[in-house]
Amino acid sequence: MDVAEHAGRDHGLRVPRDPLVVCVSADPDYATAGPPVTMLGLCPERVGTEAVGLLIAVINSRGGVDRHRLVQPVPPPRRSTRRPVPRRRTTP
């Protein structure tokens, strides 16, 4: 996050007020960055399950198997993708 945060500062921007930041990574350190960064996880366990299932299907059928699989990432929303709620001004 430091790179995005510093780059934003160089241009007068603040995360998440101005740009929203999402990263694709398996690095757990993004959860403790300032602000915590929303990540699209690589879902290695789901990718592995799909890969093994596809391999078995290809071996068993010898053809005609749809070889395309999509593993949808589930982003845990964190502060880097939540815009601050504007404060209401109270009238005296």
C-alpha positions in Angstrom: 0.0 0.0 0.0 2.9 2.3 0.7 3.5 2.7 -3.1 -0.1 3.7 -3.9 -0.3 5.9 -0.8 2.9 7.7 -1.6 2.0 8.1 -5.3 -1.3 9.5 -4.3 0.3 11.9 -1.9 2.6 13.1 -4.6 -0.5 14.1 -6.6 -2.4 15.5 -3.7 -4.7 12.5 -3.3 -5.7 10.5 -0.2 -6.7 6.9 -0.1 -9.7 6.1 0.2 -11.1 9.6 -0.1 -9.9 10.2 -3.7 -8.8 6.9 -5.4 -10.1 3.5 -4.2 -7.3 0.8 -4.1 -7.7 -2.9 -4.6 -4.8 -5.3 -5.1 -4.5 -8.9 -6.3 -2.3 -10.8 -3.9 -2.0 -13.6 -1.4 0.1 -11.4 0.9 -1.6 -11.0 4.3 0.3 -7.8 5.1 -2.1 -5.8 3.0 -4.7 -6.3 5.8 -2.5 -4.4 8.2 -1.4 -1.6 5.8 -2.5 1.9 6.4 -5.3 2.0 5.4 -6.1 -1.7 5.2 -6.2 -2.7 1.5 -9.0 -4.6 -0.1 -7.5 -7.7 -1.8 -8.8 -10.0 -4.5 -7.4 -13.3 -3.1 -5.9 -15.8 -5.5 -8.0 -18.6 -3.9 -5.3 -21.3 -4.2 -7.4 -24.0 -2.6 -10.3 -23.4 -5.0 -8.0 -23.2 -8.0 -6.4 -26.4 -7.0 -9.7 -28.2 -6.5 -10.9 -27.0 -10.0 -7.6 -28.0 -11.6 -7.7 -31.5 -10.1 -11.3 -31.9 -11.1 -10.5 -30.8 -14.7 -7.6 -33.1 -14.9 -9.7 -36.1 -13.8 -12.4 -35.2 -16.3 -9.9 -34.9 -19.1 -8.3 -38.3 -18.3 -11.7 -40.1 -17.9 -13.4 -38.7 -21.0 -10.5 -38.4 -23.4 -12.1 -35.4 -25.0 -15.1 -33.2 -25.2 -14.5 -31.6 -21.8 -15.0 -27.9 -21.3 -11.5 -26.9 -20.2 -12.4 -23.4 -19.1 -12.9 -22.8 -15.4 -13.6 -19.6 -13.6 -12.8 -19.2 -9.9 -14.5 -16.0 -8.7 -12.4 -14.1 -6.2 -14.3 -12.8 -3.1 -12.8 -9.5 -2.0 -12.9 -8.8 1.8 -13.8 -5.1 1.8 -11.4 -3.0 3.7 -10.9 0.7 4.3 -9.0 1.2 1.0 -12.3 0.8 -0.9 -14.7 2.5 1.5 -15.2 6.2 0.9 -15.6 8.2 4.1 -19.1 9.2 4.9 -19.5 13.0 4.6 -20.1 14.6 8.0 -23.3 16.4 8.3 -23.1 20.0 9.4 -25.3 20.8 12.3 -27.0 24.1 12.5 -27.0 25.9 15.9 
